Amino acid sequence: MMHAIGLGNVYGIDVKVHPTFGLVLVWVLLNWGVGEDGGVVPFIFGLTVVLLIFGCVLLHELGHSVMALHYGVRVHDITLWPFGGVARIEQVPARPRVEVLIALAGPAVNVAIAVALLPPLLLFAVIRGFDTPSDFAGYLYSATPGGLLIYLALTNLMLVLFNLLPAFPMDGGRVLRATLSAIMSREVATRAAVLIGQSFAVLLFAFGVWFGDYMLPIVAVFIAVAAHAEGRAVRVESAMRKLRVGQFALWDMGGTAPNHPLTFALRGGPRDVVVIDQGRVVGMLWRHQLLHALNGGAAGRTVADVMDRQVYIADVDDSVYDVQQRMNQLDRWAVPITEDGLYRGIFTGDRFVHVYHQINPRLLSRFARAADGWSNTVGDALRAWVK
């Protein structure tokens, strides 16, 4: 499996490029480097155009990312692919207004770029004596500074129009999903947006094949796969919100007490242990802390000497989804679970295996209900995933 290559870090966000981006260089070579109109100068021009376009794509994704960070949503990284860029956001905001703002932030950046290019374009038009907007078309593919300006301005406008199409998971599709979420459940809204997005992908694929533009089918496949993955993630999220973390907690021999010797905490093997005092959670003894302390000698040392007193505690009625999000934020593998303030068990990362066993049957039954109204193509895709 090919891994993305790191390019740097912007606002704490890792920027990467996928190795398949090399296909773009091949495409530039075939379009500008060879043939009757090809050569070194056209190739350099084409390479400059493409790199600047992907710079605009990167700024587009940074627009999404910065807006997400503003609302406290974590952004893992941005990866540039041959067909565009993808910002990996930790979770989709549940509030429709926030989702709309994050979705529109990307196209807004492209609008700003197009507006910034307007003064030099007007100056170029005055110098060349253009009388009508159609005069710009003659310079669109010319290897000149004017041609570069025209190409970049047109590309940014096309990025705005394309991304605002109401086809999920593009920005317009996300705005559509957020709008629908105001009148129906988020899961149903996502299902409708995904179906629209996949239908658009089918049309885009057919259009590309019909006109011999084979980049369009690649983009269509990406849209279909991304829409399906996003729909699946929302279904899993919805199911996890309905599950209570208490039903997956383990008793783990009742934890340990602060006055117990460190060696006592090793009963049952090295692991994360909840520290209990009169039935209430007072800390956590993390496995790595325990092993580190034992390496320095455990003679005369108690659990209280090593335990972590700043602990996130979940209630038995908290949703599995909320607990998972909190565990991710704190980078914790285990969480003590209480009921009415008293210790009832521990929830660890490996318990998610049991969570997903609970989720899959629900998704299967949900698929069976939805299949009556969905096309066979979408149904087959969902059935293949939930196996």
Summary of the structure (lengths in Angstrom):
residues: 387
radius of gyration: 27.1
end to end distance: 22.9
largest distance: 90.6
contacts: 1172
relative contact order: 0.07
helix: 62%
strand: 15%
